[in-house]
Amino acid sequence: MLLLCVGTVFAQNNRHPNRGMDSEKRFEQLVTDLNLNAEQTEQFRALENEYRQRRENDRNSAGEGDRIQMRAKMEKIRSEKNARIKEILTTGQYENI
């Protein structure tokens, strides 16, 4: 299963050359690396913003709640996001993430 959270995967992978970049620079690097066209870039940016907001809202509303329940919720969000990413990218682009 491919788990893609552009903002977190890059930050967690110590071997990734973009580690330490801010989210906008990471996004621009992703656009370049995947050779996204203008429409894909716009769609991908909107998707990133939508899911970033969803994660923040869920974290803020969870408080000190059940970590297992929160983890399951975040997994569901990542799965939904990955399905939508597949709709934006070509097969070749998706495989290169």
Buried (B, 14 or more C-beta within 10 A) or exposed (E): EEEBBBBBBBBEEEEBEBEEBEBEEBBBBBBEEBEBEEEBBEBBBEBBEEBBEBBEEBEEEBEEEEEEEBEEBBEEBBEEBBEBBBEBBBEEBBEEB
